[in-house]
């Protein structure tokens, strides 16, 4: 096990990594498009998502501090080997879709900064490939300390740029307050609510937090206190990012494939804040999505490598002595995540982002359920580390919410639709058309005049 560090950076590093990995890529685009579609009424979903994720991740950390094992180890050792195959199947699908969403978002960000081709979709593809390759090299050659310092720089850039942009456009703060504090479930935009709630703050990447706190050598009750503090910092920043992107997105109507999302938002901001405001936003947007790519490229291979180690029935002492980043399994998965999902660069951005958000949200019921089971077993975590009544209530609410809305969305997606909407895009295309109709209606009635630009492939 790594030696415990006493530096101030070590005290907040895992929280910074959670914020940098959990916000960016698809989440910023999802929040921006949700703001464009539904306006400020959806801002509460960013706050609720951050609070729910804090309780989930605090449960993961508390399990690890009590048992000295990651949650994945807890699943395998105490819930049976059957869960391995469920998790592996989901991990492979989630990795493909999520990595595809991330490289698409990096392509959008790169195209916003410097178009490499007159066609926005082609420029997006080129930039997506460049970012995936750059992330691969940085993760392959850099260690955890370098990774953590790089991520802290990126999160500083995106925090200052994105939040400052939301402040400088001078939104209706009373409307923002109502949107944050008054939950609403618009009938035609329920999928976006589900996407923002599920996507903000990360999904499967929550499991990676356990490997980061292991790198910092945290353990016991002291480790729980440190985790609660840095998770509060990380998710506080996450909520601010999500709300800021909803505010920014509420100023523009986004239609079409989405390859010009960043340029469209920047063009509207240029009208309000001038050229400097445009570039501040574009740089912050790029910092957010590239930090998310680095976080996923570095952390998700941990899960695959740990899975294979558990399959070989290594002892706890042997597993803790392994440097997973040097294993063959870690490096093979890193190569795969940086290459195979790039085929999704040839698909429309909005479709990929929607699939990414909904698929990620489907992980929440499993995570909430297992934390309810494992962290209430006194023979495993001792009474000192068991869930309190508030934690149990929040985990149960998370479980019921995502089960209900996940089932509802799945039924709507799979239900027979108008024949004209059937085909390769399926339910996602039906939802997209409904969302864009809602966007047009909202903008016609809005107190401001957003930029309405139709993009094409």
C-alpha positions in Angstrom: 0.0 0.0 0.0 1.3 3.5 -0.8 2.6 5.6 2.0 0.2 8.2 3.4 1.0 11.7 2.2 0.6 14.7 4.5 0.7 17.4 1.8 -2.3 19.8 1.3 -2.6 18.6 -2.3 -2.9 14.9 -1.2 -5.8 16.0 1.1 -7.9 17.2 -1.9 -6.4 15.3 -4.9 -9.0 12.5 -5.1 -11.8 15.1 -4.8 -10.3 17.1 -7.6 -10.0 14.0 -9.7 -13.7 13.2 -9.1 -14.7 16.7 -10.2 -12.4 16.7 -13.2 -13.5 13.2 -14.3 -17.1 13.5 -13.4 -17.7 16.8 -15.1 -16.6 17.4 -18.7 -17.1 15.5 -21.9 -20.7 14.3 -22.3 -21.9 15.9 -19.0 -21.1 19.5 -20.1 -22.7 18.9 -23.5 -25.7 17.1 -21.9 -26.1 20.0 -19.4 -25.7 22.6 -22.1 -28.2 20.9 -24.5 -30.6 20.3 -21.6 -30.4 24.0 -20.8 -31.0 24.9 -24.4 -34.0 22.5 -24.5 -35.7 23.2 -21.2 -34.2 26.4 -19.9 -33.3 27.1 -16.3 -36.1 24.9 -15.0 -33.7 21.9 -15.1 -31.0 23.5 -12.9 -32.2 21.7 -9.8 -31.1 18.4 -11.5 -27.4 19.4 -11.3 -27.7 20.1 -7.6 -29.7 16.9 -6.9 -27.2 14.9 -9.0 -24.3 16.2 -7.0 -25.9 15.5 -3.7 -26.8 12.0 -4.7 -23.4 11.3 -6.0 -21.8 12.5 -2.7 -23.8 10.0 -0.7 -22.9 7.2 -3.2 -19.2 8.0 -3.2 -19.1 8.5 0.6 -20.5 5.0 0.9 -17.9 3.6 -1.4 -15.1 5.3 0.6 -16.6 4.2 4.0 -16.7 0.6 2.8 -13.1 0.8 1.8 -11.9 2.5 5.0 -13.8 -0.2 7.0 -12.7 -3.3 5.1 -9.5 -2.2 3.3 -11.0 -3.6 0.1 -12.5 -1.8 -2.9 -16.2 -2.1 -3.6 -15.5 -4.3 -6.6 -13.6 -6.7 -4.2 -16.6 -6.5 -1.9 -19.0 -7.4 -4.6 -17.0 -10.5 -5.6 -16.1 -11.6 -2.1 -19.5 -11.2 -0.4 -22.2 -11.1 -3.1 -21.0 -14.1 -5.2 -19.1 -14.6 -8.4 -22.3 -14.1 -10.5 -22.0 -10.4 -10.1 -18.6 -10.5 -11.9 -20.1 -11.3 -15.2 -22.9 -8.7 -14.9 -20.3 -6.1 -14.0 -17.9 -7.1 -16.8 -20.7 -7.1 -19.4 -21.8 -3.7 -18.3 -18.3 -2.3 -18.0 -17.4 -3.3 -21.6 -20.6 -1.6 -23.0 -20.3 1.4 -20.8 -16.6 1.9 -21.7 -17.4 1.8 -25.5 -20.2 4.3 -25.3 -18.6 6.6 -22.7 -15.2 6.7 -24.4 -17.1 7.4 -27.7 -19.0 10.3 -26.0 -15.7 11.7 -24.6 -13.8 11.7 -27.9 -16.8 13.3 -29.6 -16.9 16.0 -27.0 -13.1 16.6 -27.4 -13.7 16.8 -31.1 -16.4 19.4 -30.6 -14.1 21.4 -28.2 -11.1 21.2 -30.6 -13.3 22.3 -33.5 -14.4 25.3 -31.5 -10.9 26.4 -30.8 -9.4 25.7 -34.2 -11.4 24.1 -37.1 -9.1 21.8 -39.1 -11.6 21.3 -42.0 -14.4 23.4 -43.5 -16.9 20.7 -42.6 -17.5 20.8 -38.8 -18.1 17.0 -38.6 -14.8 16.2 -40.3 -12.9 18.6 -38.1 -14.6 17.0 -35.1 -13.4 13.6 -36.1 -9.8 14.7 -36.6 -9.7 16.5 -33.3 -11.3 13.5 -31.5 -8.5 11.2 -32.8 -5.8 13.7 -31.8 -7.2 14.0 -28.2 -7.6 10.2 -27.8 -4.0 9.7 -28.9 -2.6 12.5 -26.7 -4.5 11.1 -23.7 -3.2 7.6 -24.3 0.4 8.8 -24.4 0.1 11.0 -21.2 -1.5 8.1 -19.2 0.9 5.5 -20.6 4.1 7.4 -19.7 2.9 9.4 -16.6 2.4 8.2 -13.1 -0.3 9.0 -10.6 1.4 12.1 -9.2 1.8 13.6 -12.7 -1.8 12.7 -13.5 -3.1 14.4 -10.4 -1.2 17.6 -11.0 -2.2 17.8 -14.6 -5.9 17.3 -13.6 -5.6 20.0 -11.0 -4.5 22.5 -13.7 -7.3 21.5 -16.1 -10.0 21.8 -13.4 -8.7 25.2 -12.4 -9.0 26.3 -16.1 -12.5 24.9 -16.5 -13.7 26.2 -13.1 -12.6 29.8 -13.8 -13.6 29.9 -17.4 -17.0 28.1 -17.3 -18.3 29.6 -14.0 -17.0 33.0 -14.9 -18.8 32.8 -18.3 -22.1 32.0 -16.6 -21.7 35.0 -14.3 -20.7 37.4 -17.0 -23.6 36.7 -19.3 -25.8 38.2 -16.5 -28.7 35.7 -16.4 -31.9 36.3 -14.5 -30.7 35.2 -11.1 -34.2 35.0 -9.7 -35.0 32.5 -12.4 -31.7 30.6 -11.7 -32.7 30.4 -8.0 -36.1 29.1 -8.8 -34.6 26.5 -11.2 -32.1 25.3 -8.6 -34.6 25.2 -5.6 -37.8 24.1 -7.4 -37.8 20.6 -8.9 -39.9 20.1 -12.0 -40.4 17.2 -14.3 -41.4 18.5 -17.8 -43.3 15.8 -19.6 -41.5 16.3 -22.9 -38.0 16.7 -21.4 -37.9 13.9 -18.7 -35.1 12.2 -20.6 -32.9 15.3 -20.2 -33.7 15.4 -16.4 -32.7 11.8 -16.2 -29.5 12.4 -18.2 -28.4 15.4 -16.1 -29.1 13.6 -12.8 -27.3 10.4 -13.9 -24.4 12.0 -15.7 -23.3 14.9 -13.5 -20.6 13.8 -11.1 -19.8 10.6 -12.9 -21.3 7.1 -12.9 -19.0 4.0 -13.2 -16.0 6.3 -12.5 -17.3 6.6 -8.9 -15.7 3.2 -8.4 -12.3 4.6 -9.4 -12.3 6.8 -6.4 -11.4 3.8 -4.3 -8.2 3.3 -6.3 -7.2 7.0 -6.0 -7.7 7.0 -2.2 -5.6 3.8 -2.0 -2.8 5.6 -3.8 -3.0 8.3 -1.1 -2.9 5.6 1.7 -6.1 6.5 3.4 -7.6 4.1 6.0 -9.9 4.0 9.1 -12.0 6.7 10.6 -9.5 9.4 9.7 -9.7 8.3 6.1 -13.5 8.6 6.2 -13.2 12.2 7.4 -10.7 13.1 4.7 -12.9 11.5 2.0 -16.0 13.4 3.2 -14.1 16.7 3.0 -12.6 16.2 -0.4 -15.8 14.7 -1.9 -17.7 17.8 -0.6 -15.1 20.0 -2.4 -15.2 17.9 -5.6 -19.0 17.7 -5.8 -19.4 21.3 -4.8 -17.4 22.2 -7.9 -19.3 19.6 -9.9 -22.7 21.2 -9.1 -21.4 24.7 -10.0 -20.1 23.4 -13.4 -23.4 21.7 -14.1 -25.5 24.8 -13.2 -23.1 27.1 -15.1 -23.5 25.0 -18.3 -27.3 24.9 -18.0 -27.2 28.7 -17.7 -25.0 29.1 -20.7 -27.0 26.6 -22.7 -30.2 28.4 -21.9 -29.0 31.3 -24.0 -28.8 29.4 -27.3 -30.9 26.9 -29.3 -28.9 23.9 -30.4 -30.3 21.8 -33.3 -28.9 19.2 -35.7 -26.0 16.8 -35.2 -24.3 18.9 -32.5 -20.9 19.1 -34.0 -21.0 22.9 -33.6 -22.2 22.9 -30.0 -19.1 24.7 -28.7 -18.9 27.3 -31.5 -22.7 28.0 -31.2 -22.4 28.7 -27.5 -19.2 30.8 -28.0 -20.9 32.9 -30.7 -23.7 33.8 -28.4 -21.3 34.6 -25.6 -19.3 36.8 -28.0 -22.4 39.0 -28.5 -22.7 39.4 -24.7 -19.1 39.5 -23.5 -17.1 40.3 -26.6 -14.2 38.3 -28.2 -12.5 37.7 -24.9 -15.6 36.1 -23.4 -15.9 33.8 -26.4 -12.3 32.5 -26.0 -12.5 32.2 -22.2 -15.5 29.9 -22.7 -13.9 27.8 -25.5 -10.7 27.3 -23.5 -12.7 26.3 -20.4 -14.8 24.0 -22.4 -11.7 22.3 -23.8 -10.1 22.0 -20.4 -13.3 20.3 -19.0 -13.6 17.7 -21.8 -9.9 16.9 -22.0 -9.6 16.5 -18.3 -12.5 14.1 -18.4 -10.8 12.1 -21.2 -7.6 11.9 -19.1 -9.6 10.8 -16.0 -11.4 8.0 -17.8 -8.3 6.8 -19.7 -6.4 6.6 -16.5 -9.0 5.2 -14.1 -11.3 2.8 -15.9 -8.5 0.3 -16.8 -8.0 -0.1 -13.0 -11.4 -1.7 -12.9 -10.6 -4.2 -15.6 -7.2 -5.0 -14.1 -8.7 -5.5 -10.7 -11.4 -7.7 -12.1 -8.9 -10.1 -13.7 -6.8 -10.1 -10.5 -9.9 -11.1 -8.5 -10.7 -13.8 -11.0 -7.2 -15.3 -10.2 -8.2 -15.5 -6.5 -5.2 -13.5 -5.3 -5.0 -12.8 -1.6 -5.7 -9.3 -0.2 -2.1 -8.7 0.6 -1.0 -9.8 -2.9 -3.7 -7.5 -4.5 -2.6 -4.5 -2.5 1.0 -5.0 -3.5 0.2 -4.8 -7.2 0.9 -1.6 -9.2 -2.1 -2.0 -11.5 -0.9 0.6 -13.9 2.0 -1.6 -14.8 0.0 -4.8 -15.4 -0.7 -6.2 -18.9 -4.4 -6.1 -18.3 -4.3 -2.3 -17.5 -2.3 -1.5 -20.5 -4.3 -3.7 -22.9 -7.5 -2.0 -21.7 -5.9 1.4 -22.1 -5.0 0.7 -25.7 -8.6 -0.6 -26.3 -10.3 2.4 -24.7 -8.1 4.8 -26.8 -8.8 3.2 -30.1 -12.0 1.1 -30.5 -14.6 3.7 -29.4 -13.2 6.3 -31.8 -15.5 4.7 -34.5 -18.3 6.6 -32.8 -16.8 9.8 -34.1 -18.6 9.1 -37.3 -22.0 9.3 -35.5 -24.0 12.4 -34.5 -22.9 14.0 -31.3 -26.3 14.5 -29.7 -27.2 10.8 -30.2 -24.0 9.6 -28.6 -24.3 12.0 -25.6 -27.9 11.0 -24.9 -27.0 7.2 -25.0 -24.0 7.9 -22.8 -26.1 9.8 -20.2 -28.9 7.2 -20.0 -26.5 4.2 -20.0 -24.5 5.8 -17.2 -27.6 6.4 -15.1 -28.5 2.7 -15.4 -25.5 2.0 -13.1 -26.9 3.9 -10.2 -29.5 1.4 -9.0 -26.9 -1.4 -8.7 -24.5 0.9 -6.9 -27.2 2.2 -4.4 -28.5 -1.3 -3.8 -25.2 -2.9 -3.0 -24.2 0.0 -0.7 -27.5 -0.6 1.2 -26.7 -4.3 1.6 -23.0 -4.2 2.3 -22.7 -1.1 4.4 -25.5 -2.2 6.7 -23.9 -5.6 7.5 -22.3 -5.1 10.9 -20.3 -8.3 10.6 -18.5 -6.7 7.6 -18.1 -3.0 8.4 -18.6 -2.9 12.2 -21.3 -0.5 13.7 -18.9 2.4 13.5 -18.9 2.4 9.7 -22.5 1.3 9.1 -24.9 3.6 7.2 -26.8 6.2 9.2 -30.6 6.8 8.7 -30.0 9.7 6.4 -27.6 7.8 4.2 -30.0 4.9 4.0 -32.8 7.3 3.0 -30.8 8.9 0.3 -29.6 5.6 -1.1 -33.1 4.2 -1.1 -34.3 7.4 -2.9 -31.6 7.0 -5.5 -32.5 3.4 -6.0 -36.2 4.0 -6.5 -35.7 7.1 -8.6 -33.4 5.5 -11.1 -35.3 2.3 -11.2 -38.6 4.1 -12.0 -37.3 6.6 -14.5 -34.9 4.1 -16.0 -37.8 1.7 -16.6 -40.0 4.5 -17.9 -37.3 5.7 -20.3 -36.6 2.2 -21.6 -40.3 1.6 -22.2 -40.6 4.9 -24.1 -37.5 4.2 -26.1 -38.5 0.6 -27.0 -42.2 1.4 -27.6 -43.4 1.5 -31.3 -43.0 4.9 -32.7 -44.2 6.7 -35.8 -43.0 4.7 -38.7 -41.3 7.7 -40.2 -39.0 7.8 -37.1 -38.0 4.2 -37.2 -34.6 3.1 -38.5 -31.0 3.2 -37.4 -31.5 5.9 -34.8 -34.5 4.3 -33.1 -35.8 5.7 -29.9 -33.0 8.2 -29.5 -34.0 10.0 -32.7 -37.6 10.1 -31.5 -36.5 11.7 -28.3 -34.1 14.1 -30.0 -36.9 15.4 -32.3 -39.2 15.9 -29.2 -36.5 17.7 -27.3 -35.8 20.1 -30.2 -39.5 20.8 -30.6 -39.6 21.7 -26.9 -36.5 23.9 -27.4 -38.1 25.9 -30.2 -41.3 26.3 -28.2 -39.4 27.5 -25.1 -37.3 29.9 -26.9 -40.3 31.6 -28.5 -41.8 32.3 -25.1 -38.5 33.1 -23.3 -37.8 36.6 -22.0 -34.6 36.8 -23.9 -33.7 36.2 -27.6 -31.3 33.3 -27.9 -29.2 32.6 -30.9 -31.0 30.2 -33.1 -28.7 28.4 -35.6 -29.3 25.1 -37.3 -26.3 23.0 -37.6 -25.7 20.2 -40.1 -23.3 17.4 -40.7 
